[in-house]
């Protein structure tokens, strides 16, 4: 049996993600009170109905702090009993959430007559902290469109295999902010910048001309090797702690040239060693996901 607990900040895209899980064949239930989480899961485990073999549960902030605090312990109990239980948490920057609420004109679930939107958002972040810390996968949706978020949930959920680590390498631009879902962040701004070459300025790190430029500098290859060595040393720790997902972010100034190239190289290299490896470029149009191909995948 597989259970996904989906939580996140209001406005971060939980409904989009839950609909994607439903399309993937999960039995979905949303806004369940945390106090009913354990009895509901117990019911699905005992039920002979195959409908519940893949169940996704939406959990939001409309619970007390004491009720939310019981969720991590329940997750540990489920895993010890042999049930595959994963927690996905969605978040977004305060500025982006404010924009989304202004656009939709929806009321924040924690808003009151004496509580404004910013304060309600801060209260929600504090309340949901135990779930963030228990999450296997944290997704920052600040720069993700609806379709990209659906694709990301589809890829991460469907490629997840029990006992195997799903690794995402993500490029970004420091001028746009550090991704909130990264487990490790590396800085590539010290490398030669193709942006200052007029003929390369409008290209990306996936174009042959930029690749040739960066391959011509030995410190680029050195940084890639250093990052790869560091991540390989950390992977056994993640596997030992039953973590299902690992997100490695590499940033340059704009997220267009250096970080894109490095992420592509890392994804190709690790795809030869691990089963589920993806490259994602948050600084490129659509924050596209790329799946390395042509690899002899072994683990």
N, C-alpha and C positions, 0 to 999 in steps of 0.2 A: 504494500500500500504506500502511496505517496501523498503527502499533505504539504501544501504551500500556504503559509500564513503571509498575507500581503497587507502591509501597513504603510503609512507615510503621512506626510503633511497634507493638509487640505489644499487642493489646487495643484498638487504635484503630478496628477495623472493616474490616480489609483483606479478610477473607473475604466480608463482606457486599458490599463494593464489587466484588470479583472476580465474585461470583455475578451482580450486576447487569450487569456487562459481558458475561458469558456469555449472559444473557437478551437482550442487545442484539445478539447475533449474533457476538460476538468469539470466536475460538479462544483458550481460556485455559489457561495452564500456571502452576502455583504452585510457590514455593520452589525455583526453579531456582538452582543455584550460579552466582555471578557469573562464575566462570571459564568457564562454558559459555554465557554470554549471547551472546557474539559468534558462535560457531559455530552456535548454534541460530537466531539471526536470519539468518545467511548462508544457512542451509538453507531457511528460510521464504521468503526473497527469491528464491532460485533455483527453488523448487518451482513447478510449473505448476498446482498444486491451488488452486482459488479459496478453499478453507477458510482459508488463511492471509492472505487479503487484509486482514482485520481481526484482529490478534493482540494479546492482553493477557498480560503476563508479570508474575507476582508475585515480588517480590524482597524478602527479609527480612534480618535481621541475622546469620543463620547463615553468615557469610562472614568472611574475614580483612579487616583494614583495607586491605591492599594490593589485594585483589580489588575491594573497594567503590570504592577510589580510581580504578579504571580505567573506571567506569561513565560519568562525565561526558564523558570523551574519546570513548567509543564513541557516545554520543548525538550529539555534534558531528559525528562521521564519518558517521553515518546521515543527518543533516540535510543535510550537504554533498552527499551522494549523491542527494538528492532524495526520500528517504523521510520521510513524515510521522511523526515520533516525538515523543511527549508523555510527560512524567513527572508522575504524580500521587502526592503524598505525604500520608498521613493521620497526624495526631497528636492527642493529647488531654492534658489537664492531668495532672500526677502524681497528684493526689488522685482524679481520676476513674478513672485506670488502676488505682490501688490498689483502688478500690471494685470495679471489674470483675473483677480477679483474685481478690479475696476472694469475690465472688459466684459465679464459675464454678469456683473452686478449681483452676484450671489452673496448671501450672508455667511460669514465664517461660523462654523458650528460652536465656537467658544465665545462669540461676540455677545455682549450684554449691553444694556443701556449705559452702564458706566465703564465699559471696556471697549476701547477702540480697536481697529483692525490690527495695528502693529502689536499692541499688547496681547490680543487674542492669539496671534501667531507665536509670540514668545512663550505664552503659557502652554501652547500645544507642543512646542519643541521640548520644553522641560518635561512635560507629562509623558511624552513618548520616548524619552531617552533610554529606558530599559530595553525597549524593542530595538532601537538603533544598535545598541551594544550587542544584542543577541542575533543581529541580522547576518545571514550568510552573504547576502548581496545587497549593497546600497547603490542606488541609481540616482544620479543627479540629473534631473530632467530640465534644468534651466534653459539649455540650448537645444532641446530635442523637440521636434515636431511630433504630431500624433502618430504619423506613419513610421517615423524612425523609432519611437518608443515601442510601438507594436513589434517592429522587426527585432529590436533588442531583446524584448521579453521572450519572443519566439525563439530566438537563437540561444539565449542563456538557459532557458527552461528545457527545450527539446534536446540540446546537446549535453545536458547534465547527466552524468552516469555515476551511480553509486560508487564511492571509493576513488573517483577520479576527479582531478582538479580541472576546472574550466578557467582558462587564462585569457584575459583581454588586455591588449596593449593599446593605449589611447594617447593620441597626440593632441596637444592643445597650445594655445597662445597665452603667455603670461599676461598680456595686456587685456585679455578677456576674463582673467581669473582662473584659479586652480580648480580642477574638477573636484566636487565634493565627494565623489564616490571612489576616489583613488586610494588604494592601500599603500602604494609607494609612488613618490614623485621624484623625477630626475630633471635636471636643468641642462639644456643643450645650448644656452645662449652664449657660451664661451667659444663656440665653434664658428668658423668662417660662415658668413651670411650670404646666401645667393641673392638675397633681396637687393644688394648693392650692385649687382650685375644687371644692367638695364635689360639685357636679352632674357634674363631668367626671372625678372621681377613678377611677371604675371603667371608664371608656371608654378607647379607644386612639387613636393618631394617625391611624387610618383612619376614625374616626367623624366625621360632619358637624359635630357640636357642637365637637369639639376642633379640627377644621380651621378653623372660623370664628374660634375663639379665637386660634389662632396666626397666621392671616391678618390679624388686627387689629393685629399688632405688626410694624413695618417692619424691625426688626433681624433677624427671622426670614427674611424675603425676602432681606435683605442677606447673611446667612450662606450661604443656598442658592446665591446668585449667586457668592459668593466660592469656594465649594467647586467649583462647576461650572467656573468659570474655571481653577482650579488643575488639575483633572482633564483638561480639554481640552488644557492645555499639556503634560501628561505623556503623553497617548495616543500622539502620534507617536513618542516615545522607546520605548514598549512595542512598537509596531508595527515599528519599525526593528530591534529586538533579537529579533524573531520570537517574542515572548511571546504565548501564546494566551489568557491569562486575566488579569483585573485585578479585585481585590476592594477595594472602598472601604467602610470601616466608619465609621458615625456613631453616637456614643454620647451618651446623657443619663443621668440618675441611675439610673432603673429600666428603661429600654429599652421603655417603654410608650407615651409620648405624643410628645415632641418629636422624638426620633430616628426614630421610625416615620414621622411626617409628612414629615420632611425626606427620608428615603430614598425614600418614595413619589413625592415631587415630583421628585427627581433622576432616578429610574428612568423616569418619564414623559417628562421632558425629553430624556434621552439616547436613549430608544427612538425618538425622531424622527430621530436622526442615525446610530445604529449598529444593526446587525442583531440582535445577541444581548445583550439587556439584561434583567437579573432583579433583583427586590427580594426580600430575605430578612430576616425579623424574628426574631432569635434570642431576644428577650425575650417573644415571644408564644407561646401554646400550640402545640406541634408545630414551632416554628421554621419556620413556613410559608414556602413560596416563592411569589411572585406574579410573573406575567409581564405587564408593561404591554401594553395592547392599544389598538387604535384609532390606531396611529401610522403615519406615512408613513416607513417605514424605508428608508434609502438606502445606507448604507455596509456 
